[in-house]
Amino acid sequence: MKIGIIGAGNIGGNLTRRLTALGHEVSVANSRGPQTLTALAEETGAKPVTASEAAKGAQVVVVTVPLKAVPDLPTGFLDGAAEGAAVIDTGNYYPQRDGRIAAIEDGLPESRWTEQQIGHPVIKAFNGTYAEDILDRGRPQGTPDRQALPVAGDDPAAKQAVRDLIDELGFDTVDGGGLDDSWRQQPGTPVYGNRGDADAIAKALSEASPERSADFRA
Ligand SMILES: NC(=O)c1ccc[n+]([C@@H]2O[C@H](COP(=O)([O-])OP(=O)(O)OC[C@H]3O[C@@H](n4cnc5c(N)ncnc54)[C@H](OP(=O)(O)O)[C@@H]3O)[C@@H](O)[C@H]2O)c1
């Protein structure tokens, strides 16, 4: 599969490592330009590109930059993506890092905000997963206690494509509902950073409170 990854930090770097190892054709971008990604490219075989080029022809695009950088992504960066491409948003709102975002403070789910900024539906996934777990904790399907990730989004086909990809990476998934339900997996919720199996993740999602915890408010 052709996959474009925008953001080459903790999460973007490790997704680049694992997805190339699985044989996917990965293009990866950061803010400083492809010339700064030669080490990651040599290590993984991914193609270093600009953020404008990363989504070209991609069936899956991963947006994995700090939330405050989302509005700075190049205009039209998704225009060349494959028809029906799934766009994964791994983002979290950390007011200490991202500054105060009034709409999110007022209750808009973080991924809905990102979707509005980029003008394309997103699937929320990986946002509560430790970056190192992407490298270390994948297990074959059927492994007892296999770690599970919640996945939320409105487009059933895109959500299924993302769930299939996460399964390939070695994790179960739990349907986190539509994007309006995605507050259930935001920072401060019981599922955030939870390494449980599918049953534990489903239970944690059901126990979430819509009230943002004080640690994640400006
Ligand atoms: N770290 C985790 O374990 C973890 C877990 C789950 C979710 N998340 C969330 O996932 C998102 C990414 O986290 P991270 O820890 O991977 O971030 P990070 O290590 O700080 O890396 C951010 C990446 O985004 C790139 N970037 C920033 N602005 C950009 C722009 N305008 N255009 C293109 N690329 C840009 C940076 O490029 P440059 O270096 O060139 O500036 C860098 O490669 C955040 O919202 C975070 O909260 C993180």
Ligand as a Chemical Component Dictionary entry (heavy atoms), coordinates in Angstrom:
data_LIG
# 
_chem_comp.id                   LIG 
_chem_comp.type                 NON-POLYMER 
_chem_comp.pdbx_formal_charge   0 
_chem_comp.three_letter_code    LIG 
# 
loop_
_chem_comp_atom.comp_id 
_chem_comp_atom.atom_id 
_chem_comp_atom.alt_atom_id 
_chem_comp_atom.type_symbol 
_chem_comp_atom.charge 
_chem_comp_atom.model_Cartn_x 
_chem_comp_atom.model_Cartn_y 
_chem_comp_atom.model_Cartn_z 
_chem_comp_atom.pdbx_ordinal 
LIG N1  N1  N 0  4.927  10.777 21.571 1  
LIG C1  C1  C 0  3.970  9.900  21.791 2  
LIG O1  O1  O 0  4.192  8.818  22.414 3  
LIG C2  C2  C 0  2.587  10.163 21.274 4  
LIG C3  C3  C 0  1.649  9.138  21.425 5  
LIG C4  C4  C 0  0.387  9.294  20.868 6  
LIG C5  C5  C 0  0.053  10.462 20.214 7  
LIG N2  N2  N 1  0.944  11.479 20.118 8  
LIG C6  C6  C 0  0.488  12.707 19.424 9  
LIG O2  O2  O 0  0.864  12.611 18.047 10 
LIG C7  C7  C 0  1.287  13.888 17.557 11 
LIG C8  C8  C 0  2.767  13.795 17.165 12 
LIG O3  O3  O 0  3.500  13.473 18.332 13 
LIG P1  P1  P 0  5.060  13.125 18.315 14 
LIG O4  O4  O 0  5.431  12.834 19.719 15 
LIG O5  O5  O -1 5.364  12.126 17.240 16 
LIG O6  O6  O 0  5.660  14.552 17.894 17 
LIG P2  P2  P 0  7.178  14.990 17.741 18 
LIG O7  O7  O 0  8.108  13.897 18.144 19 
LIG O8  O8  O 0  7.316  16.342 18.356 20 
LIG O9  O9  O 0  7.319  15.151 16.138 21 
LIG C9  C9  C 0  6.564  16.070 15.439 22 
LIG C10 C10 C 0  6.879  15.944 13.962 23 
LIG O10 O10 O 0  5.995  16.824 13.257 24 
LIG C11 C11 C 0  6.744  17.545 12.303 25 
LIG N3  N3  N 0  6.095  18.802 11.988 26 
LIG C12 C12 C 0  5.834  19.849 12.801 27 
LIG N4  N4  N 0  5.236  20.834 12.115 28 
LIG C13 C13 C 0  5.115  20.403 10.842 29 
LIG C14 C14 C 0  4.611  20.985 9.650  30 
LIG N5  N5  N 0  4.069  22.212 9.649  31 
LIG N6  N6  N 0  4.687  20.266 8.514  32 
LIG C15 C15 C 0  5.200  19.017 8.507  33 
LIG N7  N7  N 0  5.697  18.414 9.605  34 
LIG C16 C16 C 0  5.661  19.104 10.754 35 
LIG C17 C17 C 0  8.096  17.742 12.973 36 
LIG O11 O11 O 0  9.036  18.079 12.005 37 
LIG P3  P3  P 0  10.360 18.923 12.395 38 
LIG O12 O12 O 0  11.098 18.115 13.403 39 
LIG O13 O13 O 0  11.071 19.090 11.092 40 
LIG O14 O14 O 0  9.848  20.236 12.956 41 
LIG C18 C18 C 0  8.300  16.357 13.584 42 
LIG O15 O15 O 0  8.805  15.470 12.624 43 
LIG C19 C19 C 0  1.044  14.885 18.714 44 
LIG O16 O16 O 0  -0.231 15.473 18.592 45 
LIG C20 C20 C 0  1.107  13.992 19.947 46 
LIG O17 O17 O 0  0.354  14.539 21.025 47 
LIG C21 C21 C 0  2.208  11.332 20.618 48 
# 
loop_
_chem_comp_bond.comp_id 
_chem_comp_bond.atom_id_1 
_chem_comp_bond.atom_id_2 
_chem_comp_bond.value_order 
_chem_comp_bond.pdbx_ordinal 
LIG N1  C1  SING 1  
LIG C1  O1  DOUB 2  
LIG C1  C2  SING 3  
LIG C2  C3  SING 4  
LIG C2  C21 DOUB 5  
LIG C3  C4  DOUB 6  
LIG C4  C5  SING 7  
LIG C5  N2  DOUB 8  
LIG N2  C6  SING 9  
LIG N2  C21 SING 10 
LIG C6  O2  SING 11 
LIG C6  C20 SING 12 
LIG O2  C7  SING 13 
LIG C7  C8  SING 14 
LIG C7  C19 SING 15 
LIG C8  O3  SING 16 
LIG O3  P1  SING 17 
LIG P1  O4  DOUB 18 
LIG P1  O5  SING 19 
LIG P1  O6  SING 20 
LIG O6  P2  SING 21 
LIG P2  O7  DOUB 22 
LIG P2  O8  SING 23 
LIG P2  O9  SING 24 
LIG O9  C9  SING 25 
LIG C9  C10 SING 26 
LIG C10 O10 SING 27 
LIG C10 C18 SING 28 
LIG O10 C11 SING 29 
LIG C11 N3  SING 30 
LIG C11 C17 SING 31 
LIG N3  C12 SING 32 
LIG N3  C16 SING 33 
LIG C12 N4  DOUB 34 
LIG N4  C13 SING 35 
LIG C13 C14 SING 36 
LIG C13 C16 DOUB 37 
LIG C14 N5  SING 38 
LIG C14 N6  DOUB 39 
LIG N6  C15 SING 40 
LIG C15 N7  DOUB 41 
LIG N7  C16 SING 42 
LIG C17 O11 SING 43 
LIG C17 C18 SING 44 
LIG O11 P3  SING 45 
LIG P3  O12 DOUB 46 
LIG P3  O13 SING 47 
LIG P3  O14 SING 48 
LIG C18 O15 SING 49 
LIG C19 O16 SING 50 
LIG C19 C20 SING 51 
LIG C20 O17 SING 52 
# 
